[in-house]
Amino acid sequence: MYFQKIAERTLRYFVAFFVFVYGAAKPLQFKNNNGFPDKLVSELTGMELMWSFFGYTQVIPIIIGILQVIGALLLLSKRTKIIGILLLLPIMTNIVLFDIFYQVNTGATINAIVFLVILIILLFFERKKMIEIFKTMTLQTPKDNHKTPLFIISAVLAALLFFGYTYLQR
């Protein structure tokens, strides 16, 4: 048990450090299209295309970077580590998928995969808490006799909103 605590904390700090650094560097990483603006799209490699896309505006890299920094900081505390893991999992999954499908440098791809795997391992360490959270969220409530009419009314109103909204967009 003591070894697991040391391993878990070490892995959290390891991932937190790297993700914090990568997140803080995001605005610089995609600054000025990284030297690709004079090429035709057909001449760009997958990685250059992705870099140009993310470098088009600084807003998206800054948002991703801020979320990475927040997630990394949340990993440092025992009380907030699950929130940090859950925040970083989709971000790192997205980064891994971009890295693979846009053929980003092998080293960067391997790093992203390692961090993602460690996040999954960290979540596995918290499996009992996660099961309890899931049970609490899906806990059945007492039977509501007004459930069916409430569903029908809500569905009809949602459909009317949908069609009204769609009509207004024309």
N, C-alpha and C positions, 0 to 999 in steps of 0.2 A: 504494500500500500504506500509506503514512504517513497519507494522508487517511482511509483506512478505519479505521485505528487511532484517530484523533482522533474521527471520527464515532461509532464504536462506543462509545468511552469516554464521550463527551458524552451519547449516548443512554442509556447505563447510569446515569450519574449523575443525569440528568434524571428518569428513571422512578423511580430509587431514592429521590430526594428526595420526590417527590410521594406515592409509595406509602407511604413511611415516615410522612409527615405524616398521610395518610388512615388508616393502620393505627393510629397512636398515638391518633388522635381517635375511633376506632370506639366505645369505651365511652361517650363523651359524645354521639356521633351518635344513638344509639338509646336514650338514657336517658329513663325515665318515659313511654314511648309517645309522646313528642313532642307532647303536648297533644291527643291524639285519643281518650282513653278514654271520653268522654261521648257519642260518636257511635255510632249503630247501624252494624253492618257494612255494611248496604245503602247507607248514606250516605257511606261512605268512597270516596275515589278510589283508583285502583290504588296510587299512591305512598303514600297514607295507610295503606292496608291493609298494604302491605309494611313500612312503618315501625312500625306497631303490632305486626305479627308479630315482627319482629326486636327490638322494644323490650319484648316480653313478658318476656324474661329477658336479663340482661346477659352470660350465659355465652357464647352463640354469637357476639355481636359482639366479645367479648374474645378468643375463640379466633381468629376471622378476623383481628382486628387484630394479634394476636401473630404469626400466620403472615405477614401482610403486612410487618410490621417485620423479621422474620427474613429473608424473601425480599429485601427492600430492602437489608439489610445484606450479604447474600450477593452481591448485584449489584455491590457496591463493589470486591470483590477479583477480580483476574484469575483466580485459582485456583478460586473458588467461584461464578463468574458463571453457569455452566451450571446448577448446582443451584438458584440463585436464580431463574433464568428458568423452569426446570421446576416449581418450587414456585409461582411467581406466575401462570403461564399458566392453570391451571384456576381459580384464585381470580378472576383478572380476567375470564375467560370467563364465569364465573358472575355476576359483578357486571354485566357488559355485558348478559347475558340478562335478569337481574332489572330492570335499568334500562329496557330496551326493552319488555319485556312488562308491566311495572307502571307504565309511563309516568312515569318519574322525570324531573325537570327536564332539559331539553335540554342544558344546559351540563355537568351531571354525567355524562350519558350520553356526550356527545362526549369528555369527558376520559377516561372509562373505555375507550372505543373507541381513542382515540389511544394510551393506555398499552398496551393489548392489541396493537395493530399494531406498536408499537415493540418489545415483547417478541418478537413473531414475527420481526421484522427482526433482532433480536439473535440469535435462535436460528438464523436463516439465515446470519449471519456465522460461526456455529459448525458449519455443516453438515458439514464434513470430520470434525471430532471426533465429531459425532453419528452419522455413518455408521460410523465405527470402533467406537464404543460399541455400536451396533446389531449390527454384524458379530460383535463379541466375545460379545454376549449370546446370539446365535442360532447360534453356532458349533456345527457338528455334532460330536458326540462319537463315538468308535469304537463300532461295532455291539455291542450288548449282547444276548447270546443269551437272557437271562432277562427281556427286556423284556415280552413278551406275558404270561407268567404273572404277572409283577409288576403289570402293568396290570389283569389280571382280578381278582387278589386285592385290590388297592387299590380297584377299582370296587365289588366285592362288599361290602367292609368299609365303604366310604363309604355305600352304599345301606342297609346295616344300621344304621349310625349315624343316617342320615337318618330312617328309619322308626322307630327307637327313640326318637330325640329328638322326633319328631312325636307319637308315642304318649304320651310323658311329659308333653307340654304339654296334654293333654286333661284 
